[in-house]
Amino acid sequence: MSLTLRFGASINESLWGLIPRLPRIAIRINNNPSSIGHHEHSHDHVQCDERLRELQEQLENGEEPFMIDNGTILRAVPKKKVSYTRKRTKLYAAGRKQIQPLQNIVRCSACGRVKRSHFMCMYCFAEIRQFLKGKKRDAGLLKEEPKVQTDLDPIDERILYPGKRETQYQLRLKEKDWIPRREEAPMYDKAFLVHKKK
């Protein structure tokens, strides 16, 4: 989930080639039709953030939007430590074996999360799956298997269904009496105090 960094490259090469084209932003304030431009919307009033207005002015004036150093793209931050093998492969392997940064990262049109282009968003997929499972459960198509013999006593259940049997070694490890422990401090008593001789 990373994009290429190009330090010192021109804006046209680094930004506009990689970022998808932004749509024109039409902002309507105080129901004034002159502030809309050519666009007309069906809704009456739209509240707008000040930052969106600044972004619109920058895009209309041909200025590049603010990023770090006005020419770099932020990379995704890894959540876990990169393994030694993966790091060495990325740095020193042959060109075709190196781990290439993904260039096909887009935002999901439904939820706005980052995903690979031409792939389904995993967050949306999980939500759809959960929704369909709930529908099946409500319709009675998806049933949970009932437990066999729920009216047994705990002793009978332990005899009939012993489950996992632990070895003597595992039971001994669970006792934890083999772990060295610090001795408990004795109770405070004045008789044990050593007085200095005068």
C-alpha positions as CSV (number, residue, x, y, z in Angstrom):
1,M,0.0,0.0,0.0
2,S,2.6,2.5,-1.0
3,L,3.2,5.1,-3.7
4,T,6.5,6.1,-5.1
5,L,8.3,9.0,-3.6
6,R,10.0,11.4,-5.9
7,F,12.0,14.0,-4.2
8,G,13.0,17.0,-6.3
9,A,10.9,15.9,-9.3
10,S,8.6,18.3,-11.0
11,I,4.9,18.5,-9.9
12,N,3.6,17.4,-13.3
13,E,5.7,14.2,-13.2
14,S,5.3,13.3,-9.5
15,L,1.8,14.3,-8.6
16,W,-0.4,14.6,-11.7
17,G,0.8,11.3,-13.2
18,L,-0.1,9.3,-10.1
19,I,-3.1,10.9,-8.5
20,P,-6.5,10.4,-10.1
21,R,-8.1,13.5,-11.5
22,L,-10.1,15.4,-8.9
23,P,-13.6,16.5,-9.9
24,R,-14.5,20.2,-9.9
25,I,-15.6,21.3,-6.5
26,A,-18.7,23.5,-6.5
27,I,-19.5,25.3,-3.2
28,R,-22.8,26.9,-2.6
29,I,-22.9,29.4,0.3
30,N,-25.9,31.5,1.5
31,N,-28.1,30.3,-1.4
32,N,-26.2,32.7,-3.7
33,P,-26.4,31.3,-7.3
34,S,-23.4,33.4,-8.5
35,S,-21.0,31.5,-6.2
36,I,-21.8,28.2,-7.9
37,G,-20.3,28.8,-11.3
38,H,-21.7,26.6,-14.1
39,H,-22.8,23.8,-11.8
40,E,-26.4,23.6,-10.5
41,H,-27.4,21.3,-7.7
42,S,-30.8,20.1,-6.6
43,H,-30.2,20.7,-2.9
44,D,-30.8,24.2,-1.5
45,H,-28.0,24.8,0.9
46,V,-24.6,23.1,1.3
47,Q,-22.4,23.7,4.4
48,C,-18.7,23.8,3.4
49,D,-15.5,23.5,5.2
50,E,-13.0,26.3,4.8
51,R,-10.3,23.9,3.7
52,L,-12.4,22.8,0.8
53,R,-12.7,26.4,-0.4
54,E,-9.0,26.8,-0.2
55,L,-8.5,23.6,-2.2
56,Q,-11.0,24.8,-4.8
57,E,-9.1,28.1,-5.2
58,Q,-5.8,26.3,-5.5
59,L,-7.1,23.9,-8.2
60,E,-8.8,26.7,-10.2
61,N,-5.7,28.9,-10.1
62,G,-3.5,26.1,-11.2
63,E,-1.5,25.9,-8.0
64,E,-0.5,22.5,-6.7
65,P,-2.3,21.4,-3.5
66,F,-0.2,21.4,-0.3
67,M,1.7,18.2,0.4
68,I,5.0,17.6,2.2
69,D,7.7,19.7,0.3
70,N,5.0,20.4,-2.3
71,G,6.2,17.5,-4.4
72,T,6.3,14.3,-2.4
73,I,3.7,11.6,-1.8
74,L,3.4,10.1,1.7
75,R,4.0,6.4,1.9
76,A,2.0,4.0,4.1
77,V,3.6,3.3,7.5
78,P,4.1,-0.4,8.3
79,K,2.2,-1.7,11.3
80,K,4.7,-4.5,12.1
81,K,8.5,-4.8,12.0
82,V,9.8,-5.9,8.6
83,S,11.5,-9.2,8.8
84,Y,15.2,-9.5,8.1
85,T,14.7,-11.6,4.9
86,R,12.1,-9.3,3.5
87,K,14.2,-6.3,4.1
88,R,17.3,-7.8,2.5
89,T,15.2,-9.0,-0.5
90,K,13.8,-5.6,-1.0
91,L,17.2,-3.9,-0.9
92,Y,19.6,-6.2,-2.5
93,A,17.8,-8.8,-4.6
94,A,17.9,-8.7,-8.4
95,G,15.6,-6.1,-10.1
96,R,12.8,-8.5,-11.0
97,K,12.9,-10.1,-7.5
98,Q,12.7,-6.9,-5.5
99,I,9.4,-6.0,-3.8
100,Q,7.8,-3.4,-6.1
101,P,5.7,-0.6,-4.6
102,L,2.0,-0.9,-5.5
103,Q,1.0,1.7,-8.1
104,N,-2.7,0.7,-8.3
105,I,-4.0,2.1,-5.0
106,V,-7.4,3.8,-5.1
107,R,-10.1,4.7,-2.7
108,C,-13.3,2.7,-2.4
109,S,-16.2,4.6,-3.9
110,A,-18.6,3.2,-1.2
111,C,-16.7,3.6,2.1
112,G,-13.7,5.7,1.2
113,R,-11.1,3.3,2.5
114,V,-7.9,2.5,0.5
115,K,-8.0,-0.6,-1.7
116,R,-6.3,-2.0,-4.8
117,S,-7.9,-1.0,-8.1
118,H,-10.1,-3.7,-9.8
119,F,-10.3,-5.5,-6.4
120,M,-13.2,-5.6,-4.0
121,C,-12.8,-3.5,-0.8
122,M,-12.3,-6.0,2.0
123,Y,-14.2,-3.8,4.5
124,C,-17.2,-3.6,2.2
125,F,-16.9,-7.4,1.6
126,A,-17.0,-8.1,5.3
127,E,-20.0,-5.9,5.9
128,I,-21.9,-7.5,3.0
129,R,-21.0,-11.0,4.3
130,Q,-22.2,-10.1,7.8
131,F,-25.4,-8.6,6.4
132,L,-26.2,-11.7,4.3
133,K,-25.4,-14.0,7.2
134,G,-27.9,-12.1,9.4
135,K,-30.5,-12.4,6.6
136,K,-30.0,-16.1,6.4
137,R,-30.2,-16.5,10.1
138,D,-33.4,-14.5,10.2
139,A,-34.9,-16.6,7.4
140,G,-34.0,-19.8,9.1
141,L,-31.6,-21.0,6.4
142,L,-28.6,-20.8,8.7
143,K,-29.0,-22.8,11.9
144,E,-26.6,-23.4,14.7
145,E,-26.1,-27.0,15.5
146,P,-27.8,-27.9,18.8
147,K,-25.6,-29.6,21.5
148,V,-26.1,-33.3,21.9
149,Q,-27.4,-34.3,25.4
150,T,-27.7,-30.9,27.1
151,D,-29.3,-32.5,30.2
152,L,-26.2,-34.4,31.5
153,D,-24.7,-33.9,34.9
154,P,-21.2,-32.5,34.9
155,I,-19.7,-35.8,36.1
156,D,-21.5,-37.8,33.4
157,E,-20.5,-35.3,30.8
158,R,-16.8,-35.6,31.9
159,I,-17.0,-39.4,31.7
160,L,-18.8,-39.5,28.3
161,Y,-17.0,-36.7,26.6
162,P,-13.5,-36.6,28.2
163,G,-12.2,-34.2,25.6
164,K,-8.5,-33.5,25.6
165,R,-6.4,-35.6,28.0
166,E,-3.3,-34.0,29.4
167,T,-0.2,-35.9,30.1
168,Q,1.4,-36.0,33.6
169,Y,4.1,-33.7,32.3
170,Q,1.6,-31.0,31.2
171,L,-0.3,-31.3,34.5
172,R,3.0,-30.9,36.4
173,L,3.8,-27.8,34.4
174,K,0.4,-26.3,35.3
175,E,1.1,-26.7,39.0
176,K,4.0,-24.2,38.8
177,D,5.5,-25.3,42.1
178,W,8.8,-25.8,40.2
179,I,9.1,-22.1,39.7
180,P,11.5,-20.5,42.3
181,R,9.6,-18.1,44.4
182,R,10.8,-15.3,46.7
183,E,10.4,-16.0,50.4
184,E,7.7,-14.1,52.2
185,A,9.0,-11.3,54.3
186,P,8.7,-12.0,58.1
187,M,6.4,-10.0,60.2
188,Y,7.9,-6.9,61.9
189,D,9.1,-7.5,65.4
190,K,11.1,-5.2,67.6
191,A,13.0,-8.2,69.1
192,F,14.8,-8.7,65.9
193,L,16.2,-5.2,65.8
194,V,19.9,-4.9,66.4
195,H,20.6,-2.0,68.7
196,K,23.9,-0.2,68.5
197,K,26.0,-0.3,71.6
198,K,26.5,3.0,73.4
